[in-house]
Amino acid sequence: MSSNQHISHEFDEELEQLRNKVLKMGGLVEKQVRNAISALTRLDAIEGVEVCQNDHQVNTLEVGIDEDCVNILARRQPAASDLRMVIAVIKTITDLERIGDEAERIAKMAVRIAEEDGIFHNRYSGINHLADHVQYMVHGSLNAFTRMDVDEAIVIKKADKKVDEEYKLLMRSLITYMMEDPRTISETLDVAQAARALERIGDHAKNICEYVIYLVHGKNIRHVNMEEVEQDLLK
């Protein structure tokens, strides 16, 4: 094996290790989201506290992967698709870290409501539908990143519209509940904050899908109509 081939093989291994670290971080973040939603819907303060305590693991992974990317950029000076990979990883871990932050925010709301002897009323059930859509987006965006699957990335990106619709419906319902019974205002506002956190998680999952498309096709599709994106990619 020549020197250049050896260096190329080492670089490929570094990129594969980098990708695996992102997937590890993604798995942890997905678990954090799942547990935070569970803590909220069951008003389980213990589970909520655990989610908050585990957030540092997400932050540690993000810092470590970011340092790996900086080292690769400095030592390898990648170009073309390799450079896009490193850039996509840097952007992806930023969104994953923010998803972790939103999961922690949901967990804090769960703990607060539970400690005040609140009840997860049937009138809050709309948040379950929102949570289902958001978890679908997080899982799908990570799948798309794992397989570099542009088709799935497009499907998940489109799903953000449904999340936005569910969020708006839920917020209208929560406002109605507070107007009908002012005694529920404090508790309902906490649920509303958790709903907002879920909506933001959907946005971050959508961003990850955009990075997948950028990585595979080298196209920045932020702020571009999805119909135009699909027509462009099918050319």
C-alpha positions in Angstrom: 0.0 0.0 0.0 1.4 3.4 -1.0 1.8 6.3 1.4 -1.1 8.1 -0.2 -3.4 5.1 0.0 -2.5 4.6 3.6 -3.3 8.2 4.4 -6.6 7.9 2.5 -7.5 4.8 4.4 -6.8 6.5 7.7 -8.9 9.4 6.8 -11.8 7.2 5.8 -11.6 5.5 9.2 -11.6 8.9 10.9 -14.7 10.0 9.0 -16.4 6.7 9.8 -15.6 7.1 13.5 -16.9 10.6 13.4 -20.2 9.4 11.8 -20.5 6.7 14.5 -20.1 9.3 17.2 -22.9 11.4 15.7 -25.1 8.4 15.7 -24.3 7.7 19.3 -25.2 11.2 20.2 -28.4 10.9 18.1 -29.4 7.8 20.0 -28.9 9.5 23.3 -30.9 12.5 22.2 -33.7 10.4 20.9 -33.9 8.6 24.3 -33.9 12.0 26.1 -36.8 13.1 24.0 -38.7 9.9 24.6 -38.1 10.0 28.4 -39.0 13.6 28.6 -42.3 13.0 26.9 -43.0 10.1 29.2 -42.2 12.2 32.3 -44.6 14.8 31.1 -47.6 12.6 30.2 -47.2 10.5 33.3 -46.1 13.5 35.5 -43.2 11.4 36.7 -40.9 13.8 38.6 -38.2 11.1 39.1 -38.0 10.4 35.3 -38.0 14.2 34.7 -35.1 14.8 37.0 -33.1 11.9 35.3 -33.6 13.6 31.9 -32.3 16.9 33.3 -29.3 15.1 34.9 -28.4 13.3 31.7 -28.3 16.4 29.6 -24.6 16.9 30.4 -23.9 13.6 28.5 -25.4 15.2 25.3 -23.3 18.3 25.9 -20.1 16.3 26.4 -20.6 14.4 23.2 -21.2 17.6 21.3 -18.0 19.2 22.6 -16.0 16.0 21.8 -17.3 15.7 18.2 -16.8 19.4 17.6 -13.2 19.0 18.6 -12.8 16.0 16.3 -14.1 18.1 13.4 -11.7 20.9 14.1 -8.8 18.5 14.2 -9.8 16.9 10.9 -10.2 20.3 9.3 -6.7 21.3 10.5 -4.9 18.1 9.7 -6.6 16.7 6.7 -7.8 19.9 4.9 -10.7 17.9 3.3 -12.3 18.9 0.1 -15.5 18.2 -1.9 -17.7 15.5 -0.3 -15.3 14.9 2.7 -15.5 18.6 3.5 -19.3 18.5 3.2 -19.4 15.6 5.6 -17.4 17.5 8.3 -19.6 20.6 7.8 -22.8 18.5 8.0 -21.6 16.8 11.2 -20.8 20.2 12.8 -24.3 21.5 12.0 -26.0 18.2 12.9 -24.5 18.0 16.4 -25.5 21.6 17.1 -29.1 20.7 16.3 -28.9 17.5 18.3 -27.6 19.4 21.3 -30.5 21.9 21.0 -32.9 19.0 20.8 -31.4 17.8 24.1 -31.9 21.2 25.6 -35.6 21.2 24.5 -36.0 17.7 26.0 -34.6 19.0 29.3 -37.1 21.9 29.1 -40.0 19.5 28.7 -38.7 17.4 31.7 -38.5 20.5 33.8 -42.1 21.3 33.1 -43.0 17.8 34.0 -41.2 18.1 37.3 -42.8 21.4 38.1 -46.3 20.2 37.4 -45.8 17.0 39.4 -44.3 18.8 42.4 -47.4 21.1 42.5 -49.6 18.1 42.5 -50.9 18.8 39.0 -52.9 16.4 36.9 -52.3 15.7 33.2 -55.9 16.3 32.2 -57.6 14.8 29.1 -57.7 18.3 27.8 -53.9 18.1 27.3 -54.2 15.0 25.2 -53.4 17.0 22.1 -49.8 17.1 23.2 -49.6 13.3 22.7 -50.4 13.7 19.0 -47.8 16.5 18.7 -45.2 14.3 20.6 -45.9 11.4 18.3 -45.2 13.5 15.2 -42.0 15.0 16.7 -40.6 11.6 17.7 -41.3 10.4 14.2 -39.3 13.3 12.8 -36.4 12.8 15.2 -36.1 9.1 14.4 -36.5 9.7 10.7 -34.0 12.4 10.5 -31.4 10.2 12.3 -32.3 7.3 9.9 -31.8 9.6 6.9 -28.4 10.7 8.3 -27.3 7.1 9.0 -28.1 6.0 5.4 -27.5 9.3 3.7 -31.1 8.8 2.4 -32.2 11.9 0.6 -35.7 10.5 -0.1 -36.4 9.9 3.6 -34.8 13.3 4.4 -37.4 15.0 2.1 -40.3 13.0 3.7 -39.2 14.0 7.2 -38.6 17.6 6.3 -42.2 17.8 4.9 -43.5 16.3 8.1 -42.6 19.5 9.9 -45.7 21.1 8.4 -47.9 18.6 10.3 -46.0 19.4 13.5 -46.7 23.1 13.1 -50.4 22.4 12.5 -50.6 20.2 15.6 -48.9 22.8 17.6 -51.2 25.6 16.5 -54.3 23.5 17.3 -53.0 22.6 20.7 -52.2 26.2 21.6 -55.6 27.3 20.6 -57.1 24.6 22.8 -54.9 25.5 25.8 -55.8 29.2 25.5 -59.5 28.2 25.5 -59.0 26.1 28.7 -57.3 29.0 30.5 -60.1 31.4 29.6 -62.7 28.9 30.7 -61.0 28.2 34.0 -58.4 30.7 35.2 -57.4 28.3 38.0 -55.6 26.2 35.4 -53.5 29.0 34.0 -50.3 28.2 35.8 -50.4 24.5 34.9 -51.6 25.1 31.4 -48.8 27.5 30.7 -46.3 24.8 31.7 -47.9 22.4 29.3 -47.8 25.2 26.6 -44.1 25.6 27.2 -43.6 21.9 26.8 -45.6 22.0 23.5 -43.4 24.9 22.3 -40.3 22.8 23.1 -41.7 19.9 21.0 -42.4 22.2 18.1 -38.8 23.4 18.3 -37.5 19.8 18.3 -39.4 19.3 15.0 -37.6 22.3 13.6 -34.2 20.9 14.6 -35.0 17.5 13.1 -36.0 19.3 9.9 -32.6 21.0 9.9 -30.8 17.7 10.1 -32.7 16.5 7.0 -31.5 19.6 5.2 -27.9 18.8 6.1 -28.3 15.3 4.7 -29.5 16.7 1.4 -26.6 19.2 1.5 -24.1 16.4 2.2 -25.3 14.1 -0.6 -26.1 16.7 -3.3 -24.1 19.7 -2.2 -27.2 21.9 -2.3 -28.2 24.3 0.4 -32.0 24.0 0.5 -32.8 26.2 3.5 -35.5 28.8 2.7 -36.3 27.0 -0.6 -39.7 25.8 -1.5 -39.9 22.0 -1.2 -41.5 21.5 -4.6 -38.5 23.4 -6.2 -36.1 21.2 -4.2 -37.7 18.0 -5.4 -37.8 19.1 -9.0 -34.2 20.2 -8.8 -33.0 16.9 -7.3 -34.9 14.8 -9.9 -33.2 16.5 -12.8 
